Amino acid sequence: MIKFVPFFLLFLVPGGAQSTLQEIRLSDGAGGFTYSPDHAFPFTRNRFVHWRTSGDLLELSETSLDHALLGNRVRYRFQDAPVLSSGGVSVHEAGANAVVVLVATVATVHKMVFPHPRRIHKQNPHLVTARGAAGVPSIFAESSHAQAKENCHAIPSPAGTCEEKDLVV
């Protein structure tokens, strides 16, 4: 049985070169990322991140074939700043502590840092004790504006700031 899990939706108002680039139309994009294999740590086995872009919307989702993930889907809307379709999103592991998502829009560049699954399970080893448990937190479970805003760089312009709007669930 497939269960629908809603996305958390976060609005960002990037500012930047709005007058000239907000009308640009880019093709939709998608991609994926798999964790580096680690036979000593089973929580990254059969686990991957995939994303989809459509205009100014970025959807991030984490999936595991072995465990149910909680809070595994998030959407970011970069108001009036479409995500670049060719190479606009990139996901990388930063050691065993973080997963970094880089997002380029027509007006800004964002670096979002999420906890690595190894770090989540190291801090909370009691979360999963057996296969088939209720679920384990996804790297996106604690998503917030701060992750997209903290390392945001806008194209220089009079309005070139990275503002935020209210969280919509």
DSSP file (Angstrom, degrees, kcal/mol; ACC not computed):
  #  RESIDUE AA STRUCTURE BP1 BP2  ACC     N-H-->O    O-->H-N    N-H-->O    O-->H-N    TCO  KAPPA ALPHA  PHI   PSI    X-CA   Y-CA   Z-CA
    1    1 A M              0   0    0      0, 0.0     2,-0.5     0, 0.0     0, 0.0   0.000 360.0 360.0 360.0 130.4    0.0    0.0    0.0
    2    2 A I        -     0   0    0      2,-0.0     2,-0.5     0, 0.0     0, 0.0  -0.795 360.0-156.9 -92.8 128.1    1.4    3.4   -1.0
    3    3 A K        -     0   0    0     -2,-0.5     2,-0.4     2,-0.0     0, 0.0  -0.912  14.9-128.7-108.8 128.4    0.8    6.1    1.6
    4    4 A F        -     0   0    0     -2,-0.5    -2,-0.0     1,-0.0     0, 0.0  -0.605  21.7-165.8 -76.5 129.2    0.8    9.8    0.6
    5    5 A V        -     0   0    0     -2,-0.4    -2,-0.0    67,-0.0    -1,-0.0  -0.973  18.3-129.5-115.6 121.7    3.2   11.9    2.6
    6    6 A P        -     0   0    0      0, 0.0    67,-0.3     0, 0.0     2,-0.2  -0.275  18.9-118.0 -70.2 156.4    2.7   15.6    2.3
    7    7 A F        -     0   0    0     65,-0.1     2,-0.5    67,-0.1    67,-0.2  -0.623  17.2-125.8 -84.5 148.6    5.5   18.0    1.6
    8    8 A F  E     -a   74   0A   0     65,-1.2    67,-3.7    -2,-0.2     2,-0.5  -0.838  30.3-147.0 -84.7 135.7    6.6   20.8    4.0
    9    9 A L  E     -aB  75 168A   0    159,-1.7   159,-1.8    -2,-0.5     2,-0.5  -0.937  16.7-174.6-114.3 123.7    6.5   24.0    1.9
   10   10 A L  E     -aB  76 167A   0     65,-2.8    67,-2.9    -2,-0.5     2,-0.4  -0.969  12.0-149.9-117.9 127.6    8.9   26.8    2.7
   11   11 A F  E     -a   77   0A   0    155,-0.5   154,-1.5    -2,-0.5     2,-0.4  -0.811  13.4-173.6 -97.0 135.8    8.7   30.2    0.9
   12   12 A L  E     -aB  78 164A   0     65,-3.2    67,-3.0    -2,-0.4   152,-0.2  -0.994  16.7-155.7-127.9 137.0   11.9   32.2    0.2
   13   13 A V  E     - B   0 163A   0    150,-1.8   150,-2.5    -2,-0.4    65,-0.1  -0.865  15.7-178.4-109.8  94.5   12.0   35.7   -1.2
   14   14 A P        -     0   0    0      0, 0.0     2,-0.2     0, 0.0    -1,-0.1   0.741  11.0-164.8 -72.2 -23.1   15.5   35.9   -2.7
   15   15 A G        +     0   0    0     64,-0.3   145,-0.3   145,-0.2     2,-0.1  -0.548  38.0 116.0  72.3-141.9   15.5   39.5   -4.0
   16   16 A G  S    S-     0   0    0    143,-0.8     2,-2.3    -2,-0.2     3,-0.3  -0.449  82.5  -4.1  81.2-151.5   18.3   40.0   -6.4
   17   17 A A  S  > S+     0   0    0      1,-0.2     4,-1.8    90,-0.2     3,-0.3  -0.390  77.5 149.1 -81.2  63.6   18.0   40.9  -10.1
   18   18 A Q  H  >  +     0   0    0     -2,-2.3     4,-1.6     1,-0.2     5,-0.2   0.875  58.8  60.7 -68.6 -39.8   14.2   40.6  -10.1
   19   19 A S  H  4 S+     0   0    0     -3,-0.3    -1,-0.2     1,-0.2     4,-0.1   0.820 117.9  25.9 -64.5 -31.5   13.4   43.1  -12.8
   20   20 A T  H  4 S+     0   0    0     -3,-0.3    -1,-0.2     2,-0.1    -2,-0.2   0.769 128.4  35.5-103.1 -29.0   15.3   41.4  -15.6
   21   21 A L  H >< S+     0   0    0     -4,-1.8     3,-1.3     1,-0.1    -3,-0.2   0.574  90.5  82.8-107.4  -9.0   15.4   37.7  -14.7
   22   22 A Q  T 3< S+     0   0    0     -4,-1.6    -1,-0.1    -5,-0.3    -3,-0.1   0.753  91.3  54.7 -70.3 -20.5   12.1   36.9  -13.0
   23   23 A E  T 3  S+     0   0    0     -5,-0.2    -1,-0.3    -3,-0.1    -2,-0.1   0.487  80.6 118.2 -88.9  -3.2   10.4   36.5  -16.4
   24   24 A I    <   -     0   0    0     -3,-1.3     2,-0.5     1,-0.1    82,-0.1  -0.372  55.9-144.2 -67.1 141.3   12.8   33.9  -17.7
   25   25 A R        -     0   0    0     -2,-0.1     2,-0.3    57,-0.0    -2,-0.1  -0.937  19.6-177.6-110.3 124.9   11.4   30.4  -18.4
   26   26 A L        -     0   0    0     -2,-0.5    29,-0.3    57,-0.1    57,-0.1  -0.883  29.7-105.3-119.5 152.1   13.6   27.4  -17.7
   27   27 A S        -     0   0    0     -2,-0.3    28,-0.1     1,-0.1     2,-0.0  -0.381  42.5 -99.7 -72.3 155.2   12.9   23.7  -18.4
   28   28 A D        -     0   0    0     26,-0.1     2,-0.3    -2,-0.1    26,-0.2  -0.354  43.2-163.6 -69.5 155.0   12.1   21.5  -15.4
   29   29 A G  E     -C   53   0A   0     24,-1.3    24,-3.2    -3,-0.1     2,-0.3  -0.909  13.2-177.7-138.3 166.1   14.8   19.3  -14.0
   30   30 A A  E     +C   52   0A   0     -2,-0.3     2,-0.3    22,-0.3    22,-0.2  -0.978   9.1 156.4-157.3 160.1   15.3   16.3  -11.8
   31   31 A G  E     -C   51   0A   0     20,-1.9    20,-2.3    -2,-0.3     2,-0.3  -0.976  20.7-134.2-171.8-179.6   18.2   14.3  -10.4
   32   32 A G  E     -C   50   0A   0     -2,-0.3     2,-0.3    18,-0.2    18,-0.2  -0.949   2.8-156.6-149.2 167.3   19.2   11.9   -7.6
   33   33 A F  E     -C   49   0A   0     16,-2.6    16,-2.6    -2,-0.3     2,-0.4  -0.992   6.0-159.9-147.4 136.0   22.0   11.2   -5.1
   34   34 A T  E     -C   48   0A   0     -2,-0.3    14,-0.2    14,-0.2     2,-0.1  -0.936  27.5-112.3-117.3 145.9   23.0    7.9   -3.3
   35   35 A Y        -     0   0    0     12,-1.2    11,-0.1    -2,-0.4    12,-0.1  -0.368  40.9 -93.4 -71.4 152.1   25.0    7.8   -0.2
   36   36 A S        -     0   0    0      1,-0.1     2,-0.1    -2,-0.1    -1,-0.1  -0.420  51.4-100.9 -62.7 138.5   28.5    6.3   -0.2
   37   37 A P        +     0   0    0      0, 0.0     2,-0.3     0, 0.0    -1,-0.1  -0.410  44.6 174.1 -66.6 135.5   28.5    2.6    0.6
   38   38 A D    >   -     0   0    0      3,-0.3     3,-1.4    -2,-0.1     6,-0.2  -0.850  16.1-168.6-143.6 102.5   29.4    1.8    4.2
   39   39 A H  T 3  S+     0   0    0     -2,-0.3    -1,-0.1     1,-0.3     6,-0.0   0.724  88.7  57.6 -67.8 -21.0   29.1   -1.8    5.2
   40   40 A A  T 3  S+     0   0    0      1,-0.2    -1,-0.3     2,-0.0    -2,-0.0   0.630 106.9  51.3 -82.5 -13.4   29.6   -0.9    8.9
   41   41 A F    X   -     0   0    0     -3,-1.4     3,-1.0     1,-0.1    -3,-0.3  -0.885  64.2-176.2-127.6  99.6   26.7    1.5    8.9
   42   42 A P  G >   +     0   0    0      0, 0.0     3,-1.0     0, 0.0    -1,-0.1   0.596  67.2  82.0 -75.0 -10.6   23.4    0.0    7.4
   43   43 A F  G 3  S+     0   0    0      1,-0.2    23,-0.1    23,-0.0    24,-0.1   0.622  92.9  47.5 -75.6 -10.7   21.3    3.1    7.6
   44   44 A T  G X  S+     0   0    0     -3,-1.0     3,-1.2    -6,-0.2    -9,-0.3   0.469  85.6 109.3-102.8  -4.0   22.6    4.5    4.3
   45   45 A R  T <  S+     0   0    0     -3,-1.0    21,-0.3     1,-0.3    20,-0.2  -0.524  93.5   2.5 -70.5 136.7   22.2    1.3    2.4
   46   46 A N  T 3  S+     0   0    0     -2,-0.2    19,-2.8     1,-0.2     2,-0.4   0.831 105.5 124.4  55.3  36.4   19.4    1.5   -0.2
   47   47 A R  E <   + D   0  64A   0     -3,-1.2   -12,-1.2    17,-0.2     2,-0.3  -0.987  31.9 163.8-128.6 134.9   18.8    5.1    0.8
   48   48 A F  E     -CD  34  63A   0     15,-2.8    15,-3.0    -2,-0.4     2,-0.4  -0.970  30.9-131.6-150.3 162.0   18.8    8.0   -1.7
   49   49 A V  E     -CD  33  62A   0    -16,-2.6   -16,-2.6    -2,-0.3     2,-0.3  -0.947  24.4-178.1-114.5 134.1   17.8   11.6   -2.2
   50   50 A H  E     -CD  32  61A   0     11,-2.9    11,-2.3    -2,-0.4     2,-0.3  -0.969   3.2-168.2-131.5 154.1   16.0   12.8   -5.3
   51   51 A W  E     -CD  31  60A   0    -20,-2.3   -20,-1.9    -2,-0.3     2,-0.3  -0.924   9.0-163.2-138.6 160.7   14.9   16.2   -6.4
   52   52 A R  E     -CD  30  59A   0      7,-1.9     7,-2.9    -2,-0.3     2,-0.4  -0.994   7.3-158.7-143.9 138.4   12.7   17.9   -9.0
   53   53 A T  E     +CD  29  58A   0    -24,-3.2   -24,-1.3    -2,-0.3     2,-0.3  -0.943  12.9 172.7-119.1 143.4   12.6   21.5  -10.1
   54   54 A S  E >   - D   0  57A   0      3,-2.2     3,-1.6    -2,-0.4     2,-0.3  -0.814  65.9 -55.3-148.5 104.2    9.7   23.3  -11.8
   55   55 A G  T 3  S-     0   0    0    -29,-0.3    28,-2.7    -2,-0.3    -1,-0.1  -0.472 124.8 -11.3  62.3-120.5   10.1   27.0  -12.3
   56   56 A D  T 3  S+     0   0    0     -2,-0.3    22,-2.9    26,-0.3     2,-0.4   0.202 117.5  98.9 -96.3  16.8   10.8   28.5   -8.9
   57   57 A L  E <   -DE  54  77A   0     -3,-1.6    -3,-2.2    20,-0.2     2,-0.5  -0.892  48.8-171.6-109.9 132.2    9.9   25.3   -7.0
   58   58 A L  E     -DE  53  76A   0     18,-2.9    18,-2.9    -2,-0.4     2,-0.5  -0.989   5.2-165.4-120.1 123.4   12.4   22.8   -5.6
   59   59 A E  E     -DE  52  75A   0     -7,-2.9    -7,-1.9    -2,-0.5     2,-0.4  -0.946   4.8-170.9-109.7 125.0   11.1   19.5   -4.3
   60   60 A L  E     +DE  51  74A   0     14,-3.1    14,-2.5    -2,-0.5     2,-0.4  -0.939   7.6 175.3-114.4 137.3   13.5   17.4   -2.2
   61   61 A S  E     -DE  50  73A   0    -11,-2.3   -11,-2.9    -2,-0.4     2,-0.4  -0.999  16.9-155.7-143.8 138.4   12.7   13.8   -1.1
   62   62 A E  E     -D   49   0A   0     10,-2.4     2,-0.4    -2,-0.4   -13,-0.2  -0.953  16.2-173.3-115.1 134.8   14.6   11.1    0.7
   63   63 A T  E     -D   48   0A   0    -15,-3.0   -15,-2.8    -2,-0.4     2,-0.4  -0.964  10.2-169.1-130.0 143.2   13.7    7.5    0.3
   64   64 A S  E     -D   47   0A   0     -2,-0.4   -17,-0.2     3,-0.3     5,-0.1  -0.998  14.8-159.4-128.9 135.9   14.9    4.3    1.9
   65   65 A L  S    S+     0   0    0    -19,-2.8   -18,-0.1    -2,-0.4   -19,-0.1   0.598  96.6  42.0 -84.4 -11.8   14.1    0.8    0.7
   66   66 A D  S    S+     0   0    0    -20,-0.4    66,-0.4   -21,-0.3     2,-0.3   0.703 116.8  33.4-106.2 -25.7   14.9   -0.7    4.2
   67   67 A H  S    S-     0   0    0     64,-0.1     2,-0.5   -24,-0.1    -3,-0.3  -0.953  75.9-114.1-135.8 149.3   13.3    1.8    6.6
   68   68 A A        -     0   0    0     65,-0.4    68,-2.8    -2,-0.3     2,-0.4  -0.731  36.6-146.8 -78.9 128.3   10.3    4.1    6.8
   69   69 A L  E     -f  136   0B   0     -2,-0.5     3,-0.5    66,-0.2     2,-0.4  -0.838   2.8-144.9-103.1 135.3   11.6    7.7    6.9
   70   70 A L  E    S+f  137   0B   0     66,-2.8    68,-2.6    -2,-0.4    71,-0.2  -0.810  80.6   6.0 -98.8 135.3    9.7   10.4    8.8
   71   71 A G  S    S+     0   0    0     -2,-0.4    -1,-0.2    66,-0.2    72,-0.2   0.907  81.4 150.8  65.1  42.8    9.6   14.0    7.5
   72   72 A N        +     0   0    0     -3,-0.5   -10,-2.4    68,-0.1     2,-0.4   0.333  45.6  66.8 -95.4   7.9   11.3   12.9    4.2
   73   73 A R  E     + E   0  61A   0    -67,-0.3   -65,-1.2   -12,-0.2     2,-0.3  -0.992  51.7 165.8-133.5 136.0    9.8   15.5    1.8
   74   74 A V  E     -aE   8  60A   0    -14,-2.5   -14,-3.1    -2,-0.4     2,-0.4  -0.997  17.5-154.8-145.7 145.8   10.3   19.3    1.6
   75   75 A R  E     -aE   9  59A   0    -67,-3.7   -65,-2.8    -2,-0.3     2,-0.5  -0.971   4.6-164.0-120.4 137.4    9.5   21.9   -1.0
   76   76 A Y  E     -aE  10  58A   0    -18,-2.9   -18,-2.9    -2,-0.4     2,-0.6  -0.986   3.7-161.4-117.2 129.6   11.3   25.3   -1.3
   77   77 A R  E     -aE  11  57A   0    -67,-2.9   -65,-3.2    -2,-0.5     2,-1.0  -0.957   3.4-160.4-111.9 117.7    9.7   28.0   -3.4
   78   78 A F  E >   -a   12   0A   0    -22,-2.9     3,-2.2    -2,-0.6   -65,-0.2  -0.814  29.2-128.2 -96.1  95.3   12.1   30.8   -4.4
   79   79 A Q  T 3  S-     0   0    0    -67,-3.0   -64,-0.3    -2,-1.0   -22,-0.0  -0.196  80.6 -11.8 -56.6 124.2    9.7   33.6   -5.2
   80   80 A D  T 3  S+     0   0    0      1,-0.1    -1,-0.3   -67,-0.1   -59,-0.1   0.724 114.7  99.9  58.8  26.7   10.3   35.0   -8.7
   81   81 A A    <   -     0   0    0     -3,-2.2    -3,-0.2   -25,-0.1   -59,-0.1  -0.692  63.9-150.8-141.0  85.7   13.6   33.2   -9.0
   82   82 A P        -     0   0    0      0, 0.0    24,-1.6     0, 0.0   -26,-0.3  -0.214  23.5-112.4 -57.6 143.5   13.5   30.1  -11.1
   83   83 A V  B     -G  105   0C   0    -28,-2.7    22,-0.3    22,-0.2   -28,-0.2  -0.599  38.0-105.0 -75.1 134.9   15.9   27.3  -10.2
   84   84 A L     >  -     0   0    0     20,-2.6     4,-0.6    -2,-0.3    20,-0.2  -0.396  26.4-149.6 -62.7 135.0   18.5   26.8  -13.0
   85   85 A S  T  4 S+     0   0    0      1,-0.2     2,-0.9     2,-0.1   -55,-0.2   0.828  80.8  60.2 -81.4 -32.1   17.6   23.6  -14.9
   86   86 A S  T  4 S-     0   0    0      1,-0.2    -1,-0.2     2,-0.1    -2,-0.1  -0.820 135.0 -20.7-101.5 100.0   21.1   22.5  -16.0
   87   87 A G  T  4 S+     0   0    0     -2,-0.9    -1,-0.2     2,-0.1    -2,-0.1   0.683  93.8 133.0  79.0  18.1   23.2   22.0  -12.9
   88   88 A G     <  +     0   0    0     -4,-0.6    16,-2.9     1,-0.1     2,-0.4   0.696  67.5  43.3 -75.5 -19.3   21.0   24.1  -10.7
   89   89 A V  E     +H  103   0D   0     14,-0.2     2,-0.3    -4,-0.2    14,-0.2  -0.992  63.8 172.4-130.5 135.6   20.8   21.5   -7.9
   90   90 A S  E     -H  102   0D   0     12,-2.1    12,-3.2    -2,-0.4     2,-0.4  -0.995  12.7-160.3-143.5 135.0   23.7   19.5   -6.5
   91   91 A V  E     +H  101   0D   0     -2,-0.3     2,-0.3    10,-0.2    10,-0.2  -0.957  16.5 170.5-120.5 135.1   23.8   17.1   -3.5
   92   92 A H  E     -H  100   0D   0      8,-2.5     8,-3.1    -2,-0.4     2,-0.4  -0.984  32.8-122.7-141.4 149.3   27.1   16.1   -1.7
   93   93 A E  E     -H   99   0D   0     -2,-0.3     2,-0.7     6,-0.2     6,-0.2  -0.800  17.2-158.2 -87.2 134.0   28.1   14.2    1.4
   94   94 A A  E >>  -H   98   0D   0      4,-3.2     3,-1.0    -2,-0.4     4,-0.9  -0.726  58.9 -69.9-111.2  78.9   30.4   16.3    3.6
   95   95 A G  T 34 S-     0   0    0     -2,-0.7    -1,-0.2     1,-0.2     3,-0.1  -0.385  88.0 -44.9  68.7-150.9   32.0   13.5    5.6
   96   96 A A  T 34 S+     0   0    0      1,-0.1    23,-0.4    -3,-0.1    -1,-0.2   0.291 132.5  60.4 -97.2   8.5   29.9   11.6    8.1
   97   97 A N  T <4 S+     0   0    0     -3,-1.0    19,-1.4     1,-0.2     2,-0.3   0.699 102.3  24.3-109.4 -23.3   28.3   14.8    9.6
   98   98 A A  E  <  -HI  94 115D   0     -4,-0.9    -4,-3.2    17,-0.3     2,-0.5  -0.982  46.6-148.8-149.2 153.6   26.4   16.6    6.8
   99   99 A V  E     -HI  93 114D   0     15,-2.9    15,-3.0    -2,-0.3     2,-0.5  -0.997  28.0-153.6-117.9 125.6   24.7   16.4    3.5
  100  100 A V  E     -HI  92 113D   0     -8,-3.1    -8,-2.5    -2,-0.5     2,-0.5  -0.877   8.6-165.7-108.9 128.9   25.0   19.6    1.5
  101  101 A V  E     -HI  91 112D   0     11,-3.1    11,-3.1    -2,-0.5     2,-0.5  -0.965   6.6-161.8-112.4 121.2   22.5   20.7   -1.1
  102  102 A L  E     -HI  90 111D   0    -12,-3.2   -12,-2.1    -2,-0.5     2,-0.4  -0.894   8.8-173.3-103.3 130.1   23.6   23.5   -3.4
  103  103 A V  E     -HI  89 110D   0      7,-2.7     7,-3.2    -2,-0.5     2,-0.5  -0.987   7.3-165.7-128.8 126.7   20.8   25.4   -5.3
  104  104 A A  E     + I   0 109D   0    -16,-2.9   -20,-2.6    -2,-0.4     5,-0.2  -0.954  10.9 176.6-112.8 125.7   21.4   28.0   -8.0
  105  105 A T  B     -G   83   0C   0      3,-3.2   -22,-0.2    -2,-0.5   -49,-0.0  -0.584  49.3 -95.5-110.9-179.9   18.5   30.2   -9.1
  106  106 A V  S    S+     0   0    0    -24,-1.6   -89,-0.2    -2,-0.2   -23,-0.1   0.683 124.6  25.7 -70.4 -15.2   18.5   33.1  -11.6
  107  107 A A  S    S+     0   0    0    -25,-0.2    48,-2.8     1,-0.2     2,-0.3   0.603 124.5  24.0-121.3 -18.6   19.0   35.5   -8.7
  108  108 A T  E     - J   0 154D   0     46,-0.2    -3,-3.2   -92,-0.1     2,-0.4  -0.910  53.7-138.7-145.6 167.2   20.7   33.6   -5.8
  109  109 A V  E     -IJ 104 153D   0     44,-1.8    44,-2.5    -2,-0.3     2,-0.4  -0.999  24.4-164.9-128.9 132.7   22.8   30.7   -4.8
  110  110 A H  E     -IJ 103 152D   0     -7,-3.2    -7,-2.7    -2,-0.4     2,-0.5  -0.940  13.4-161.8-122.3 140.7   21.9   28.7   -1.6
  111  111 A K  E     -I  102   0D   0     40,-1.3     2,-0.5    -2,-0.4    40,-0.5  -0.962  14.6-171.3-119.0 110.4   23.9   26.2    0.4
  112  112 A M  E     -I  101   0D   0    -11,-3.1   -11,-3.1    -2,-0.5     2,-0.5  -0.903   5.4-159.2-107.3 126.6   21.6   24.1    2.6
  113  113 A V  E     -I  100   0D   0     -2,-0.5   -13,-0.2    34,-0.2    -2,-0.0  -0.915  11.6-179.8-110.7 123.8   23.2   21.8    5.1
  114  114 A F  E     -I   99   0D   0    -15,-3.0   -15,-2.9    -2,-0.5     2,-0.1  -0.856  36.5 -94.9-117.6 153.7   21.3   18.8    6.5
  115  115 A P  E     -I   98   0D   0      0, 0.0   -17,-0.3     0, 0.0   -18,-0.1  -0.444  40.1-118.1 -69.1 140.1   22.5   16.3    9.1
  116  116 A H    >>  -     0   0    0    -19,-1.4     4,-2.1    -2,-0.1     3,-0.6  -0.472  23.6-116.1 -71.1 147.3   23.9   13.1    7.7
  117  117 A P  H 3> S+     0   0    0      0, 0.0     4,-2.3     0, 0.0     5,-0.2   0.851 116.9  58.2 -54.1 -34.5   22.0    9.9    8.6
  118  118 A R  H 3> S+     0   0    0      1,-0.2     4,-1.9     2,-0.2     5,-0.1   0.912 106.9  46.9 -61.8 -41.8   25.1    8.7   10.5
  119  119 A R  H <> S+     0   0    0     -3,-0.6     4,-2.2   -23,-0.4    -1,-0.2   0.895 110.2  53.0 -67.4 -40.3   25.0   11.8   12.7
  120  120 A I  H  X S+     0   0    0     -4,-2.1     4,-1.4     1,-0.2    -2,-0.2   0.930 114.5  41.3 -59.7 -45.8   21.2   11.4   13.3
  121  121 A H  H  < S+     0   0    0     -4,-2.3    -1,-0.2     2,-0.2    -2,-0.2   0.783 111.3  56.0 -77.0 -26.6   21.6    7.8   14.4
  122  122 A K  H  < S+     0   0    0     -4,-1.9    -1,-0.2    -5,-0.2    -2,-0.2   0.891 111.7  43.5 -68.9 -38.8   24.7    8.5   16.4
  123  123 A Q  H  < S+     0   0    0     -4,-2.2    -2,-0.2     1,-0.3    -1,-0.2   0.775 129.4  27.7 -75.7 -26.5   22.9   11.2   18.4
  124  124 A N    ><  +     0   0    0     -4,-1.4     3,-1.8    -5,-0.2     4,-0.3  -0.570  65.8 163.2-134.4  69.8   19.8    9.0   18.8
  125  125 A P  T 3  S+     0   0    0      0, 0.0     3,-0.5     0, 0.0    -1,-0.1   0.713  73.2  64.9 -65.7 -18.6   20.8    5.3   18.7
  126  126 A H  T 3  S+     0   0    0      1,-0.2     3,-0.2    -3,-0.1    -5,-0.1   0.562  77.6  87.8 -78.9  -8.0   17.5    4.3   20.3
  127  127 A L  S <  S+     0   0    0     -3,-1.8     2,-0.5     1,-0.2     8,-0.3   0.894  99.0  23.9 -61.8 -42.5   15.5    5.4   17.2
  128  128 A V        +     0   0    0     -3,-0.5    -1,-0.2    -4,-0.3     3,-0.1  -0.960  59.7 153.6-129.2 115.1   15.8    2.2   15.3
  129  129 A T  S    S+     0   0    0     -2,-0.5     2,-0.3     1,-0.3    -1,-0.1   0.596  70.7  19.3-111.2 -18.0   16.4   -1.0   17.1
  130  130 A A  S >  S-     0   0    0      0, 0.0     3,-1.3     0, 0.0    -1,-0.3  -0.994  87.3 -89.6-151.0 154.2   14.9   -3.5   14.7
  131  131 A R  T 3  S+     0   0    0     -2,-0.3   -64,-0.1     1,-0.2   -65,-0.0  -0.380 111.5  31.2 -61.3 138.5   13.8   -3.7   11.0
  132  132 A G  T 3  S+     0   0    0    -66,-0.4    -1,-0.2     1,-0.2   -65,-0.1   0.607  82.2 154.5  87.8  11.8   10.3   -2.6   10.6
  133  133 A A    <   -     0   0    0     -3,-1.3   -65,-0.4     1,-0.1    -1,-0.2  -0.155  64.5 -88.9 -65.2 170.3   10.2    0.0   13.4
  134  134 A A  S    S-     0   0    0      1,-0.2     2,-0.2   -67,-0.1    -1,-0.1   0.802  86.3 -69.2 -54.5 -34.0    7.8    2.9   13.2
  135  135 A G        -     0   0    0     -8,-0.3   -66,-0.2   -65,-0.0    -1,-0.2  -0.765  36.5-117.9 154.9 160.8   10.3    5.0   11.3
  136  136 A V  E     -f   69   0B   0    -68,-2.8   -66,-2.8    -2,-0.2     2,-0.1  -0.919  42.1 -95.7-121.6 150.0   13.5    6.9   11.4
  137  137 A P  E     -f   70   0B   0      0, 0.0   -66,-0.2     0, 0.0     2,-0.1  -0.389  35.1-133.7 -68.3 140.3   14.0   10.7   10.8
  138  138 A S    >   -     0   0    0    -68,-2.6     3,-1.3    -2,-0.1     4,-0.2  -0.401  26.0-109.1 -79.3 165.0   14.9   11.8    7.4
  139  139 A I  T 3  S+     0   0    0      1,-0.2     3,-0.4     2,-0.1    -1,-0.1   0.742 122.4  53.7 -66.1 -21.0   17.7   14.3    6.9
  140  140 A F  T >  S+     0   0    0      1,-0.2     3,-1.7   -69,-0.1    -1,-0.2   0.410  77.6 100.4 -91.9   1.0   14.8   16.7    5.9
  141  141 A A  T <  S+     0   0    0     -3,-1.3    -1,-0.2     1,-0.3    -2,-0.1   0.798  88.6  39.3 -60.1 -30.7   12.8   16.2    9.1
  142  142 A E  T 3  S+     0   0    0     -3,-0.4    -1,-0.3    -4,-0.2    -2,-0.1  -0.056  84.1 154.5-109.7  31.8   14.1   19.4   10.7
  143  143 A S    <   +     0   0    0     -3,-1.7     2,-0.3   -72,-0.2    -3,-0.1  -0.264  13.5 161.0 -62.4 145.2   14.0   21.6    7.5
  144  144 A S     >  -     0   0    0      1,-0.1     4,-0.8  -134,-0.0     3,-0.5  -0.949  55.1 -97.2-154.2 172.0   13.6   25.3    8.0
  145  145 A H  H >> S+     0   0    0     -2,-0.3     4,-2.5     1,-0.2     3,-0.6   0.863 115.1  68.3 -60.0 -36.1   14.1   28.7    6.4
  146  146 A A  H 3> S+     0   0    0      1,-0.3     4,-3.0     2,-0.2    -1,-0.2   0.855  93.6  55.8 -57.3 -38.2   17.4   29.0    8.2
  147  147 A Q  H 3> S+     0   0    0     -3,-0.5     4,-0.5     1,-0.2    -1,-0.3   0.877 115.3  37.3 -64.9 -36.3   19.0   26.3    6.2
  148  148 A A  H << S+     0   0    0     -4,-0.8   -37,-0.2    -3,-0.6    -1,-0.2   0.772 124.1  41.6 -84.0 -26.5   18.2   28.0    2.9
  149  149 A K  H >< S+     0   0    0     -4,-2.5     3,-1.3     1,-0.1    -2,-0.2   0.781  97.0  74.7 -89.4 -30.3   18.8   31.5    4.2
  150  150 A E  H 3< S+     0   0    0     -4,-3.0     2,-0.2     1,-0.3    -3,-0.1   0.881 111.6  24.1 -55.9 -45.2   22.0   30.9    6.3
  151  151 A N  T 3< S+     0   0    0     -4,-0.5   -40,-1.3   -40,-0.5     2,-0.5  -0.498  88.8 140.9-120.1  61.4   24.3   30.6    3.3
  152  152 A C  E <   -J  110   0D   0     -3,-1.3     2,-0.5    -2,-0.2   -42,-0.2  -0.881  29.0-169.3-105.6 133.4   22.4   32.6    0.6
  153  153 A H  E     -J  109   0D   0    -44,-2.5   -44,-1.8    -2,-0.5     2,-0.2  -0.979   8.7-157.3-126.1 119.7   24.2   34.8   -1.8
  154  154 A A  E     -J  108   0D   0     -2,-0.5   -46,-0.2     6,-0.3  -138,-0.1  -0.635  28.1-103.3 -96.1 151.2   22.2   37.2   -4.0
  155  155 A I        -     0   0    0    -48,-2.8    -1,-0.1    -2,-0.2  -139,-0.0  -0.564  57.3 -94.3 -65.7 131.2   23.3   38.8   -7.3
  156  156 A P  S    S+     0   0    0      0, 0.0    -1,-0.1     0, 0.0     5,-0.1  -0.258  72.4 126.7 -57.6 127.8   24.2   42.3   -6.4
  157  157 A S  S >  S-     0   0    0      3,-0.1     3,-1.7    -3,-0.1  -141,-0.1  -0.939  74.5 -89.0-164.8 170.0   21.3   44.8   -6.9
  158  158 A P  T 3  S+     0   0    0      0, 0.0  -141,-0.1     0, 0.0    -1,-0.0   0.839 130.2  36.5 -58.6 -32.0   19.5   47.4   -4.8
  159  159 A A  T 3  S+     0   0    0   -143,-0.3     2,-2.3     1,-0.1  -143,-0.8   0.117  81.3 136.9-105.1  21.4   17.1   44.7   -3.5
  160  160 A G    <   +     0   0    0     -3,-1.7     2,-0.3  -145,-0.3    -6,-0.3  -0.394  31.4 116.7 -76.4  72.5   19.6   41.9   -3.3
  161  161 A T        -     0   0    0     -2,-2.3     2,-0.8    -8,-0.1    -6,-0.1  -0.874  64.8-121.6-129.4 165.7   18.8   40.2    0.0
  162  162 A C        +     0   0    0     -2,-0.3     2,-0.2   -10,-0.1  -147,-0.1  -0.863  41.4 172.4-110.9  96.9   17.6   36.8    1.0
  163  163 A E  E     -B   13   0A   0   -150,-2.5  -150,-1.8    -2,-0.8     2,-0.3  -0.494  18.8-138.7 -97.3 169.6   14.4   37.4    2.9
  164  164 A E  E     -B   12   0A   0   -152,-0.2     2,-0.2    -2,-0.2  -152,-0.2  -0.917   5.4-152.3-128.4 157.4   11.9   34.8    4.2
  165  165 A K  E     -     0   0A   0   -154,-1.5  -154,-0.2    -2,-0.3   -20,-0.1  -0.639  45.7 -64.2-113.6 177.2    8.2   34.4    4.3
  166  166 A D  E     -     0   0A   0     -2,-0.2  -155,-0.5     1,-0.1     2,-0.3  -0.264  55.8-103.9 -63.9 149.1    6.0   32.5    6.8
  167  167 A L  E     -B   10   0A   0   -157,-0.1     2,-0.5    -3,-0.1  -157,-0.2  -0.569  34.7-161.6 -72.4 131.4    6.3   28.7    6.9
  168  168 A V  E      B    9   0A   0   -159,-1.8  -159,-1.7    -2,-0.3    -3,-0.0  -0.977 360.0 360.0-117.9 127.2    3.4   26.9    5.2
  169  169 A V              0   0    0     -2,-0.5    -1,-0.1  -161,-0.2  -159,-0.1   0.391 360.0 360.0-107.1 360.0    2.7   23.3    6.0
